[in-house]
């Protein structure tokens, strides 16, 4: 099986509540999707321990515990009689923090292979699941297995799988090009507008946003940014919009809505992601660079306020000849969100 196929099988297994092998003699189960019956079947002696992210451990007050001092590092928690499937999910899901009573004590224990544990949590994040796993040592009878190095490797390739004309409202000279990420199998799209005649085109990297792009959510500026970007690409004579499958800054739709729930309780975007156990921004732009190269583009005028997009493309070998600001008016529902992007995520004026 190819690397992309193996990774896809592992992601499907985790989402389906099945065990996934990580390296030799270790397996994981998602706390979110594996029910009590599956856990009992695979762990009849109640030996499985709980693996959570350092960010979530810090939110739970474990920052001073053994192996839990660094928010970016995985944390392994000892099994105890009360730590069953329901209790583990209440620990993993910050949406339950205000509803449940005190928990504990939680005892962090020595993690013998933090690299493999980090890969396991990365796999859960890529599956769009909470980064919380049952850690089954010595279990090898799994439906999918994948080496840690394949999980942690950053994909650098993308293959064109389909393309066609796609006339848009007000922009008739457009085509859509669908790419498949060589390392994950995920599909991304490029909208190629007009013709840019060999000059560095105006390019917009747009991360998928169901709530903003489709439903017109006022909590973000994604929908207006998308439509204005298409207008600017057309007005400039031609350009490329990459539509990347990185919902919620790369944490997935369900986790984005969980973050919204935390924002309703007063957290900003950054703190909500951290409380869920994710980095501030989980997106990677190497696939965007690969898509541009697939279109024959190696230098661009980048339509963005986000310095991480500039850095990400440059590190992947794309030359940025100009950065074009891309600001939308604020509304009462997203003013704090936009302020947070400037103050905490370094978005440029």
Residue frames as qw, qx, qy, qz and C-alpha x, y, z in Angstrom:
[[0.000, 0.889, 0.458, 0.000, 0.00, 0.00, 0.00],
 [0.367, 0.591, -0.045, 0.717, 1.29, 3.51, -0.81],
 [0.246, -0.074, -0.498, 0.828, 2.16, 5.98, 1.94],
 [0.345, -0.102, -0.044, -0.932, -0.95, 8.03, 1.14],
 [0.688, -0.203, -0.574, -0.395, -3.07, 4.86, 1.15],
 [0.557, -0.176, -0.696, 0.417, -1.67, 3.73, 4.50],
 [0.036, -0.035, -0.342, 0.938, -2.24, 7.15, 6.03],
 [0.499, -0.143, -0.271, -0.810, -5.78, 7.26, 4.65],
 [0.689, -0.221, -0.682, -0.109, -6.52, 3.81, 6.08],
 [0.396, -0.142, -0.614, 0.668, -5.18, 4.87, 9.48],
 [0.181, -0.038, 0.114, -0.976, -7.29, 8.05, 9.47],
 [0.627, -0.181, -0.456, -0.605, -10.39, 6.06, 8.52],
 [0.622, -0.189, -0.734, 0.197, -9.71, 3.52, 11.27],
 [0.180, -0.091, -0.493, 0.846, -9.38, 6.21, 13.92],
 [0.373, -0.059, -0.079, -0.923, -12.54, 7.97, 12.77],
 [0.710, -0.142, -0.544, -0.425, -14.34, 4.62, 12.83],
 [0.659, -0.571, 0.303, -0.386, -13.33, 3.87, 16.41],
 [0.983, 0.066, -0.125, 0.114, -10.85, 1.13, 15.47],
 [0.635, -0.634, 0.250, 0.364, -7.29, 0.58, 16.67],
 [0.572, 0.787, -0.202, 0.112, -4.32, 1.88, 14.70],
 [0.867, -0.245, -0.008, 0.434, -0.81, 0.55, 15.09],
 [0.112, 0.963, -0.232, 0.086, 1.97, 3.06, 15.61],
 [0.107, 0.639, -0.754, 0.108, 5.41, 1.57, 15.13],
 [0.584, 0.037, -0.811, -0.018, 5.99, -1.86, 16.70],
 [0.420, -0.257, -0.785, 0.377, 4.02, -3.08, 19.67],
 [0.044, 0.328, 0.390, -0.859, 1.93, 0.05, 20.26],
 [0.012, 0.497, 0.712, 0.497, -1.59, 0.88, 19.19],
 [0.085, 0.100, 0.270, -0.954, -4.00, 3.74, 19.73],
 [0.003, -0.605, -0.782, -0.147, -7.75, 4.22, 19.99],
 [0.031, -0.427, -0.073, -0.901, -9.53, 7.55, 19.71],
 [0.012, 0.228, 0.703, -0.674, -11.17, 8.60, 22.96],
 [0.377, 0.263, 0.013, -0.888, -13.78, 10.40, 20.87],
 [0.659, 0.217, -0.423, -0.583, -14.86, 7.60, 18.52],
 [0.464, 0.067, -0.880, 0.071, -14.01, 4.33, 20.29],
 [0.632, -0.522, -0.098, -0.564, -16.81, 3.40, 22.65],
 [0.526, -0.523, 0.579, -0.339, -16.68, 1.53, 25.94],
 [0.959, 0.082, 0.242, -0.122, -17.32, -1.84, 24.27],
 [0.728, 0.601, -0.239, 0.227, -14.38, -1.46, 21.89],
 [0.025, -0.726, 0.555, -0.406, -12.09, -0.34, 24.71],
 [0.741, -0.338, 0.492, -0.308, -13.13, -3.33, 26.87],
 [0.951, 0.303, 0.054, -0.024, -12.59, -5.70, 23.93],
 [0.629, 0.617, -0.304, 0.362, -9.07, -4.46, 23.23],
 [0.125, 0.480, -0.576, 0.650, -8.12, -3.70, 26.82],
 [0.704, -0.435, -0.506, -0.241, -9.89, -6.24, 29.07],
 [0.671, -0.285, -0.450, 0.516, -7.40, -5.76, 31.90],
 [0.120, -0.974, -0.186, -0.049, -7.88, -1.94, 31.99],
 [0.695, -0.336, 0.119, 0.625, -4.20, -1.28, 31.34],
 [0.414, 0.592, 0.295, 0.625, -4.52, 1.29, 28.56],
 [0.295, -0.498, -0.246, 0.778, -3.36, 4.74, 29.55],
 [0.277, 0.885, 0.369, -0.065, -4.61, 8.10, 28.34],
 [0.513, -0.028, 0.227, 0.828, -2.49, 10.16, 25.93],
 [0.135, 0.920, 0.356, -0.088, -3.35, 13.85, 25.63],
 [0.483, 0.651, -0.025, 0.585, -1.64, 16.92, 24.22],
 [0.442, -0.129, -0.381, 0.802, 0.51, 19.19, 26.32],
 [0.149, -0.284, -0.116, -0.940, -1.84, 22.06, 25.52],
 [0.657, -0.450, -0.420, -0.436, -4.77, 20.16, 26.97],
 [0.698, -0.257, -0.520, 0.420, -2.69, 19.02, 29.95],
 [0.215, 0.082, -0.225, 0.947, -1.87, 22.65, 30.71],
 [0.405, -0.365, -0.239, -0.804, -5.56, 23.56, 30.51],
 [0.777, -0.395, -0.467, -0.149, -6.29, 20.78, 33.02],
 [0.420, -0.834, 0.268, -0.236, -3.73, 22.17, 35.46],
 [0.960, -0.148, 0.111, 0.210, -1.08, 19.51, 34.83],
 [0.455, 0.832, -0.211, 0.237, 1.57, 21.98, 33.66],
 [0.184, -0.744, 0.583, -0.269, 3.71, 21.34, 36.73],
 [0.925, -0.159, 0.311, -0.147, 3.39, 17.56, 36.60],
 [0.493, -0.355, 0.693, 0.388, 6.03, 15.12, 35.44],
 [0.332, 0.144, 0.751, 0.553, 6.34, 15.10, 31.64],
 [0.122, 0.777, 0.601, 0.143, 3.72, 17.84, 31.43],
 [0.302, -0.649, -0.083, 0.693, 5.80, 20.99, 31.70],
 [0.074, -0.258, 0.469, 0.842, 5.92, 21.82, 27.97],
 [0.584, 0.413, 0.308, -0.627, 2.60, 22.61, 26.27],
 [0.563, 0.525, -0.445, -0.458, 3.79, 21.32, 22.91],
 [0.151, 0.305, -0.940, 0.023, 4.73, 17.85, 24.20],
 [0.694, -0.263, -0.544, -0.391, 2.40, 14.84, 24.60],
 [0.299, -0.401, 0.629, -0.595, 1.42, 13.77, 28.09],
 [0.567, -0.098, -0.804, -0.150, 0.64, 10.21, 29.23],
 [0.484, -0.422, 0.316, -0.698, -1.78, 9.79, 32.13],
 [0.015, -0.131, 0.972, -0.196, -1.87, 6.71, 34.35],
 [0.537, -0.313, -0.616, -0.484, -4.96, 4.49, 34.30],
 [0.144, -0.099, 0.713, -0.679, -7.02, 4.37, 37.48],
 [0.160, 0.332, 0.923, -0.107, -10.34, 2.66, 38.33],
 [0.259, 0.700, 0.424, -0.513, -12.53, 5.71, 37.63],
 [0.104, 0.567, -0.423, -0.699, -10.88, 6.53, 34.27],
 [0.573, 0.319, 0.752, 0.072, -13.31, 4.88, 31.83],
 [0.351, 0.391, 0.540, 0.658, -14.47, 5.94, 28.35],
 [0.092, -0.882, -0.406, -0.219, -16.91, 8.56, 29.60],
 [0.475, -0.798, 0.004, 0.371, -14.43, 10.08, 32.02],
 [0.559, -0.137, 0.401, 0.713, -11.70, 10.17, 29.36],
 [0.231, 0.602, 0.505, 0.574, -14.01, 11.99, 26.94],
 [0.258, -0.929, -0.264, -0.018, -14.91, 14.53, 29.62],
 [0.560, -0.580, 0.193, 0.558, -11.20, 15.14, 30.14],
 [0.490, 0.095, 0.513, 0.699, -10.50, 15.48, 26.42],
 [0.093, 0.657, 0.525, 0.534, -13.44, 17.75, 25.51],
 [0.174, -0.039, -0.331, 0.927, -13.18, 21.27, 26.95],
 [0.388, -0.347, -0.355, -0.776, -16.84, 21.79, 26.15],
 [0.712, -0.447, -0.536, -0.080, -17.51, 19.63, 29.21],
 [0.408, 0.164, -0.489, 0.753, -15.21, 21.59, 31.51],
 [0.247, -0.246, 0.209, -0.913, -18.03, 23.76, 32.82],
 [0.751, -0.202, -0.291, -0.558, -20.56, 20.94, 33.09],
 [0.823, -0.109, -0.542, 0.128, -18.69, 18.23, 34.98],
 [0.595, -0.802, 0.051, -0.021, -17.53, 18.20, 38.56],
 [0.137, -0.783, 0.604, 0.064, -13.89, 18.05, 39.67],
 [0.946, 0.228, -0.228, -0.025, -11.85, 15.22, 38.19],
 [0.322, 0.636, -0.617, 0.333, -8.78, 13.47, 39.37],
 [0.204, -0.782, 0.383, 0.447, -6.32, 13.02, 40.61],
 [0.811, 0.581, -0.069, 0.020, -4.63, 12.75, 37.21],
 [0.627, -0.600, 0.401, 0.293, -1.12, 11.33, 37.36],
 [0.567, 0.736, -0.346, -0.131, 1.25, 11.99, 34.45],
 [0.869, -0.293, 0.361, 0.172, 3.70, 9.13, 33.95],
 [0.265, -0.540, 0.578, 0.551, 6.95, 8.65, 32.08],
 [0.757, 0.594, 0.080, -0.259, 6.54, 8.57, 28.32],
 [0.731, -0.288, 0.482, 0.387, 9.20, 6.29, 26.87],
 [0.437, 0.169, 0.558, 0.685, 8.86, 7.33, 23.23],
 [0.135, 0.646, 0.281, -0.697, 7.62, 10.92, 22.93],
 [0.113, 0.322, -0.554, -0.760, 8.22, 10.99, 19.15],
 [0.126, -0.230, -0.924, -0.279, 5.85, 8.09, 18.57],
 [0.030, -0.602, -0.669, 0.434, 3.33, 9.67, 20.96],
 [0.091, 0.543, -0.068, -0.832, 3.57, 12.98, 19.12],
 [0.143, 0.087, -0.761, -0.627, 2.95, 11.16, 15.84],
 [0.075, -0.416, -0.905, 0.048, -0.12, 9.49, 17.34],
 [0.039, 0.668, 0.413, -0.618, -1.60, 12.84, 18.41],
 [0.092, 0.405, -0.411, -0.812, -0.78, 14.31, 14.99],
 [0.086, -0.150, -0.905, -0.388, -2.72, 11.47, 13.39],
 [0.021, -0.601, -0.738, 0.306, -5.74, 12.23, 15.59],
 [0.057, 0.627, 0.055, -0.775, -5.58, 15.91, 14.63],
 [0.093, 0.225, -0.660, -0.711, -5.34, 15.05, 10.93],
 [0.086, -0.344, -0.922, -0.156, -8.44, 12.89, 11.36],
 [0.260, -0.492, -0.186, -0.810, -10.28, 15.94, 12.71],
 [0.705, -0.492, -0.510, -0.011, -10.57, 14.34, 16.15],
 [0.417, -0.870, 0.199, -0.172, -9.74, 15.59, 19.60],
 [0.485, 0.525, -0.653, 0.253, -6.06, 14.88, 20.35],
 [0.536, -0.399, 0.587, -0.457, -6.83, 12.33, 23.07],
 [0.712, 0.255, -0.614, -0.228, -6.04, 8.63, 22.65],
 [0.878, -0.389, 0.253, -0.114, -6.03, 5.37, 24.53],
 [0.229, 0.694, -0.682, -0.032, -2.42, 4.14, 24.47],
 [0.972, -0.101, 0.124, -0.173, -2.28, 0.33, 24.11],
 [0.012, 0.692, -0.717, -0.080, 1.23, -1.00, 24.58],
 [0.293, -0.203, 0.934, 0.012, 2.01, -4.47, 23.27],
 [0.631, 0.455, 0.547, -0.309, -1.13, -4.67, 21.12],
 [0.117, -0.350, 0.636, 0.678, -0.50, -5.53, 17.47],
 [0.241, 0.391, 0.865, 0.200, -3.81, -6.93, 16.14],
 [0.128, 0.587, 0.158, -0.784, -4.90, -3.75, 14.38],
 [0.615, 0.634, 0.469, -0.013, -6.80, -2.87, 11.21],
 [0.470, 0.830, -0.051, 0.297, -4.23, -0.31, 10.07],
 [0.702, -0.524, 0.041, 0.480, -0.63, 0.42, 10.92],
 [0.431, 0.842, 0.004, 0.323, 1.65, 3.27, 9.98],
 [0.673, -0.059, -0.263, 0.689, 5.20, 4.29, 10.96],
 [0.229, -0.809, -0.266, 0.472, 5.55, 7.44, 13.03],
 [0.305, -0.335, 0.345, 0.822, 7.94, 8.96, 10.48],
 [0.108, 0.370, 0.701, 0.600, 5.24, 8.81, 7.79],
 [0.172, -0.815, -0.551, 0.056, 2.78, 10.65, 10.02],
 [0.330, -0.767, -0.046, 0.548, 5.21, 13.40, 10.99],
 [0.437, 0.005, 0.474, 0.764, 6.63, 13.86, 7.48],
 [0.268, 0.642, 0.136, -0.705, 5.47, 17.05, 5.77],
 [0.673, 0.446, 0.556, 0.196, 4.07, 16.28, 2.34],
 [0.128, -0.561, 0.274, 0.771, 5.66, 18.16, -0.54],
 [0.051, -0.005, 0.775, 0.630, 3.85, 16.75, -3.55],
 [0.504, 0.443, 0.456, -0.585, 0.46, 17.26, -5.16],
 [0.246, 0.045, 0.813, 0.526, -0.81, 15.68, -8.36],
 [0.447, 0.207, -0.117, -0.862, -3.37, 17.12, -10.79],
 [0.310, 0.139, 0.939, -0.052, -6.26, 14.65, -11.08],
 [0.272, 0.661, 0.676, 0.177, -8.90, 16.68, -12.97],
 [0.082, -0.369, 0.007, 0.926, -9.45, 20.05, -14.60],
 [0.224, 0.597, 0.713, 0.293, -12.27, 21.76, -16.46],
 [0.007, -0.395, -0.130, -0.909, -13.72, 25.13, -17.44],
 [0.250, -0.557, -0.715, 0.340, -15.76, 26.66, -14.62],
 [0.025, 0.537, 0.191, 0.822, -17.49, 29.93, -15.58],
 [0.254, -0.385, -0.638, 0.616, -18.28, 31.92, -12.44],
 [0.031, 0.888, 0.458, -0.031, -20.80, 34.66, -11.77],
 [0.007, 0.984, -0.097, -0.152, -19.14, 37.71, -13.29],
 [0.179, -0.651, 0.690, 0.260, -15.99, 35.77, -14.18],
 [0.903, 0.321, 0.041, -0.282, -16.52, 33.63, -17.26],
 [0.632, 0.567, -0.507, 0.147, -12.85, 32.99, -18.03],
 [0.430, -0.561, 0.618, -0.344, -12.09, 30.56, -15.21],
 [0.774, 0.106, -0.610, -0.129, -11.15, 26.94, -14.79],
 [0.694, -0.575, 0.335, -0.273, -10.94, 24.60, -11.81],
 [0.571, 0.421, -0.695, 0.112, -8.00, 22.28, -11.25],
 [0.826, -0.500, 0.079, -0.246, -8.27, 19.53, -8.63],
 [0.305, 0.567, -0.725, 0.244, -5.11, 18.28, -6.91],
 [0.895, -0.379, -0.222, -0.078, -4.56, 15.26, -4.68],
 [0.268, -0.798, 0.515, -0.160, -2.02, 15.56, -1.86],
 [0.669, 0.350, -0.655, -0.016, 0.55, 12.81, -2.48],
 [0.168, 0.251, -0.814, 0.496, 1.10, 12.15, 1.22],
 [0.314, 0.096, 0.656, -0.680, -2.46, 12.25, 2.60],
 [0.122, 0.352, 0.874, 0.311, -4.76, 11.69, -0.36],
 [0.104, 0.690, 0.446, -0.560, -6.72, 14.86, 0.47],
 [0.408, 0.542, 0.498, 0.541, -8.13, 16.83, -2.45],
 [0.125, -0.620, -0.122, 0.765, -7.57, 20.57, -2.88],
 [0.493, 0.699, 0.473, 0.212, -8.71, 22.88, -5.68],
 [0.270, -0.320, 0.157, 0.895, -7.23, 25.74, -7.66],
 [0.397, 0.815, 0.408, -0.105, -9.33, 28.33, -9.46],
 [0.454, -0.119, 0.341, 0.815, -7.33, 29.75, -12.34],
 [0.238, 0.835, 0.363, -0.339, -8.76, 33.10, -13.43],
 [0.369, 0.901, -0.115, -0.196, -8.00, 34.58, -16.83],
 [0.860, 0.286, -0.062, 0.418, -4.45, 34.60, -18.13],
 [0.398, -0.874, 0.074, 0.271, -1.42, 36.13, -16.44],
 [0.587, 0.793, -0.131, 0.097, 0.94, 35.99, -19.41],
 [0.782, 0.221, -0.341, 0.472, 4.04, 34.61, -17.70],
 [0.021, -0.609, 0.327, -0.722, 4.11, 37.37, -15.07],
 [0.127, -0.049, -0.849, 0.510, 3.95, 36.54, -11.34],
 [0.328, -0.525, -0.593, -0.515, 0.20, 36.11, -10.85],
 [0.390, -0.401, 0.349, -0.752, -1.88, 37.47, -8.01],
 [0.541, -0.077, -0.837, -0.009, -2.46, 34.46, -5.74],
 [0.524, -0.460, 0.264, -0.666, -4.80, 33.92, -2.81],
 [0.318, 0.014, -0.933, 0.167, -4.50, 30.96, -0.41],
 [0.558, -0.312, 0.046, -0.767, -7.97, 30.42, 1.00],
 [0.007, 0.066, -0.962, 0.265, -8.59, 27.82, 3.69],
 [0.346, -0.392, -0.756, -0.393, -11.94, 26.08, 3.48],
 [0.113, 0.052, 0.544, -0.830, -14.61, 27.63, 5.74],
 [0.082, -0.433, -0.861, -0.253, -18.02, 25.99, 5.51],
 [0.127, -0.702, -0.561, 0.419, -19.66, 28.40, 7.93],
 [0.045, -0.650, 0.061, 0.756, -18.34, 31.54, 6.23],
 [0.019, -0.212, 0.678, 0.704, -18.03, 30.51, 2.58],
 [0.141, -0.302, -0.875, -0.353, -21.35, 28.64, 2.31],
 [0.250, -0.668, -0.693, 0.110, -23.60, 29.87, 5.11],
 [0.099, 0.736, 0.088, 0.664, -22.41, 33.48, 5.30],
 [0.626, -0.557, -0.410, 0.360, -21.33, 33.39, 8.96],
 [0.036, 0.927, -0.048, 0.370, -20.63, 36.79, 10.49],
 [0.755, -0.628, 0.109, 0.156, -18.21, 35.31, 13.07],
 [0.628, -0.252, 0.393, 0.622, -15.31, 35.47, 10.59],
 [0.268, 0.726, -0.160, -0.613, -14.35, 37.34, 7.42],
 [0.456, -0.139, 0.806, 0.350, -13.78, 34.25, 5.27],
 [0.473, 0.609, 0.633, 0.065, -16.78, 34.55, 2.96],
 [0.199, 0.959, 0.031, -0.198, -16.18, 38.21, 2.10],
 [0.283, -0.654, 0.587, 0.383, -12.45, 37.52, 1.67],
 [0.552, 0.115, 0.780, 0.271, -13.19, 34.69, -0.76],
 [0.427, 0.754, 0.492, 0.076, -15.52, 36.71, -2.97],
 [0.027, 0.960, -0.145, -0.239, -13.39, 39.84, -2.89],
 [0.454, -0.450, 0.660, 0.396, -10.30, 37.78, -3.77],
 [0.550, 0.371, 0.693, 0.283, -12.04, 36.41, -6.86],
 [0.253, 0.936, 0.242, -0.049, -13.06, 39.94, -7.85],
 [0.193, -0.856, 0.368, 0.307, -9.49, 41.22, -7.42],
 [0.561, -0.157, 0.720, 0.378, -8.03, 38.30, -9.37],
 [0.487, 0.628, 0.570, 0.208, -10.40, 39.04, -12.25],
 [0.089, 0.986, 0.068, -0.120, -9.76, 42.78, -12.14],
 [0.360, -0.707, 0.488, 0.364, -5.98, 42.26, -12.21],
 [0.508, 0.559, -0.509, -0.412, -6.27, 40.34, -15.45],
 [0.857, 0.080, -0.503, -0.078, -5.70, 36.89, -14.04],
 [0.166, -0.555, 0.678, -0.453, -4.52, 34.94, -11.06],
 [0.572, -0.049, -0.819, -0.019, -4.95, 31.83, -8.93],
 [0.555, -0.480, 0.315, -0.602, -7.05, 31.07, -5.88],
 [0.398, 0.120, -0.903, 0.110, -6.05, 27.92, -4.02],
 [0.695, -0.417, 0.007, -0.586, -8.95, 26.47, -2.03],
 [0.289, 0.340, -0.848, 0.286, -7.25, 24.39, 0.67],
 [0.730, -0.412, -0.486, -0.247, -8.99, 21.72, 2.76],
 [0.409, 0.074, -0.577, 0.704, -7.84, 23.20, 6.06],
 [0.391, -0.706, -0.405, -0.430, -11.09, 23.98, 7.86],
 [0.600, -0.792, -0.092, -0.062, -10.76, 25.92, 11.10],
 [0.015, -0.842, 0.537, -0.058, -7.06, 26.72, 10.67],
 [0.443, 0.376, -0.813, -0.023, -6.47, 23.03, 10.08],
 [0.244, -0.159, 0.817, -0.497, -8.39, 21.56, 13.06],
 [0.085, -0.267, -0.923, -0.264, -11.46, 20.38, 11.12],
 [0.316, -0.482, -0.347, -0.740, -15.11, 21.35, 11.18],
 [0.669, -0.558, -0.489, -0.037, -16.19, 19.65, 14.42],
 [0.599, -0.316, -0.285, 0.679, -13.27, 21.09, 16.36],
 [0.106, 0.269, 0.123, 0.949, -13.86, 24.53, 14.85],
 [0.476, -0.578, -0.375, -0.547, -17.42, 24.45, 16.18],
 [0.716, -0.468, -0.407, 0.320, -16.08, 23.30, 19.55],
 [0.416, -0.026, -0.107, 0.903, -13.79, 26.34, 19.44],
 [0.190, -0.476, -0.286, -0.810, -16.81, 28.53, 18.68],
 [0.646, -0.596, -0.463, -0.116, -18.50, 27.10, 21.78],
 [0.636, -0.343, -0.267, 0.638, -15.47, 28.10, 23.86],
 [0.190, 0.217, 0.111, 0.951, -15.46, 31.55, 22.27],
 [0.398, -0.621, -0.423, -0.526, -19.08, 31.94, 23.36],
 [0.704, -0.602, -0.325, 0.190, -17.73, 31.50, 26.90],
 [0.209, -0.963, 0.097, 0.142, -15.20, 34.30, 26.51],
 [0.669, -0.315, 0.449, 0.502, -12.06, 32.70, 25.03],
 [0.338, 0.719, -0.296, -0.529, -10.48, 34.19, 21.91],
 [0.857, 0.410, -0.250, -0.186, -9.55, 32.13, 18.84],
 [0.377, 0.543, -0.703, 0.261, -6.03, 31.35, 20.02],
 [0.289, -0.305, 0.736, -0.531, -6.96, 30.30, 23.55],
 [0.847, 0.118, 0.188, -0.484, -9.91, 28.23, 22.30],
 [0.785, 0.434, -0.440, -0.051, -7.63, 26.23, 20.00],
 [0.188, 0.468, -0.759, 0.412, -5.11, 25.69, 22.77],
 [0.543, -0.196, 0.561, -0.593, -7.76, 24.55, 25.21],
 [0.910, 0.239, -0.026, -0.339, -8.87, 21.97, 22.65],
 [0.789, -0.318, 0.463, 0.249, -5.32, 20.69, 22.50],
 [0.693, 0.570, 0.256, 0.359, -4.32, 22.22, 19.17],
 [0.437, -0.125, 0.050, 0.889, -1.66, 24.77, 18.19],
 [0.168, 0.559, 0.146, -0.799, -2.77, 28.33, 17.44],
 [0.615, 0.581, -0.208, -0.490, -2.72, 27.48, 13.74],
 [0.746, -0.156, 0.643, 0.077, -2.34, 23.91, 12.41],
 [0.716, 0.678, 0.079, -0.143, -2.12, 24.76, 8.72],
 [0.579, -0.337, 0.516, 0.534, 0.77, 23.76, 6.47],
 [0.443, 0.774, -0.023, -0.453, 1.41, 25.49, 3.15],
 [0.283, -0.380, 0.777, 0.415, 3.77, 23.01, 1.49],
 [0.450, 0.405, 0.786, 0.129, 0.85, 21.52, -0.45],
 [0.274, 0.896, 0.193, -0.293, -0.06, 25.03, -1.66],
 [0.078, -0.716, 0.533, 0.443, 3.48, 25.44, -2.98],
 [0.386, -0.036, 0.879, 0.277, 3.25, 22.06, -4.71],
 [0.425, 0.679, 0.591, -0.094, -0.04, 23.08, -6.33],
 [0.165, 0.901, -0.116, -0.385, 1.49, 26.30, -7.64],
 [0.197, -0.485, 0.748, 0.408, 4.43, 24.41, -9.09],
 [0.454, 0.273, 0.842, 0.100, 1.95, 22.03, -10.71],
 [0.361, 0.848, 0.363, -0.137, 0.42, 25.05, -12.43],
 [0.657, 0.419, 0.103, 0.619, 3.85, 26.22, -13.58],
 [0.125, -0.912, 0.003, -0.391, 4.01, 29.07, -11.07],
 [0.751, -0.132, -0.381, 0.523, 7.14, 29.66, -8.98],
 [0.205, -0.080, -0.243, 0.945, 6.79, 33.38, -8.13],
 [0.127, -0.686, -0.690, -0.193, 3.66, 35.20, -7.03],
 [0.132, -0.366, 0.176, -0.905, 2.08, 38.38, -5.79],
 [0.307, -0.279, -0.887, 0.200, 0.44, 37.10, -2.61],
 [0.361, -0.532, -0.183, -0.744, -2.93, 38.48, -1.51],
 [0.694, -0.380, -0.583, 0.185, -2.76, 38.11, 2.28],
 [0.248, -0.835, 0.214, -0.441, -2.43, 39.76, 5.68],
 [0.899, -0.415, 0.136, -0.037, -0.98, 36.61, 7.24],
 [0.068, 0.784, -0.612, -0.075, 2.84, 36.51, 7.51],
 [0.636, -0.211, 0.742, -0.043, 2.70, 32.73, 8.07],
 [0.781, 0.534, 0.320, -0.047, 1.48, 32.29, 4.49],
 [0.332, 0.880, -0.341, -0.004, 4.39, 34.36, 3.19],
 [0.284, -0.607, 0.738, -0.072, 6.88, 32.37, 5.25],
 [0.771, 0.040, 0.622, -0.129, 5.28, 29.03, 4.42],
 [0.750, 0.650, 0.118, -0.020, 5.42, 29.57, 0.67],
 [0.202, 0.857, -0.471, 0.056, 8.94, 30.99, 0.75],
 [0.473, -0.466, 0.741, -0.098, 10.21, 28.04, 2.80],
 [0.781, 0.232, 0.579, -0.037, 8.64, 25.72, 0.22],
 [0.500, -0.068, 0.536, 0.677, 10.51, 27.46, -2.62],
 [0.247, 0.771, 0.509, 0.292, 7.94, 29.94, -3.95],
 [0.329, 0.024, -0.060, 0.942, 9.19, 33.49, -4.50],
 [0.016, -0.826, -0.527, 0.201, 6.95, 36.26, -3.13],
 [0.401, 0.317, 0.173, 0.842, 7.55, 39.34, -5.28],
 [0.193, -0.337, 0.058, -0.920, 4.89, 41.39, -3.52],
 [0.089, -0.373, -0.860, 0.336, 2.41, 41.11, -0.65],
 [0.207, -0.379, -0.335, -0.838, -0.97, 42.66, -1.37],
 [0.198, 0.014, 0.666, -0.719, -3.08, 43.49, 1.72],
 [0.353, -0.282, -0.757, -0.473, -6.53, 41.92, 1.88],
 [0.043, 0.112, 0.637, -0.761, -8.75, 43.58, 4.51],
 [0.232, -0.526, -0.704, -0.417, -12.50, 43.29, 4.95],
 [0.285, -0.522, 0.148, -0.790, -14.69, 45.62, 7.05],
 [0.081, -0.020, -0.889, 0.449, -15.42, 44.40, 10.57],
 [0.501, -0.482, -0.412, -0.589, -18.90, 43.75, 11.91],
 [0.497, -0.593, 0.344, -0.532, -20.10, 43.49, 15.53],
 [0.974, -0.156, 0.086, -0.140, -19.77, 39.68, 15.45],
 [0.906, 0.181, -0.056, 0.379, -16.19, 39.42, 14.16],
 [0.077, 0.919, -0.220, 0.318, -14.50, 42.59, 15.44],
 [0.605, -0.650, 0.454, -0.076, -12.85, 40.75, 18.35],
 [0.918, 0.113, 0.329, 0.192, -11.82, 37.90, 16.04],
 [0.577, 0.724, -0.005, 0.380, -10.10, 40.32, 13.64],
 [0.195, -0.882, 0.333, -0.269, -8.42, 42.12, 16.55],
 [0.819, -0.394, 0.416, 0.031, -7.11, 38.79, 17.84],
 [0.854, 0.387, 0.173, 0.302, -5.64, 37.95, 14.44],
 [0.305, 0.835, -0.180, 0.420, -3.71, 41.22, 14.53],
 [0.368, -0.780, 0.384, -0.330, -2.69, 41.17, 18.19],
 [0.723, -0.388, 0.563, -0.103, -1.94, 37.47, 18.72],
 [0.857, 0.240, 0.419, 0.182, -1.43, 35.94, 15.28],
 [0.395, -0.438, 0.337, 0.734, 0.66, 38.78, 13.86],
 [0.474, 0.632, 0.548, 0.274, -1.60, 39.63, 10.93],
 [0.373, -0.083, 0.133, 0.915, -0.28, 42.64, 9.04],
 [0.228, 0.635, 0.282, -0.682, -2.02, 45.98, 8.38]]
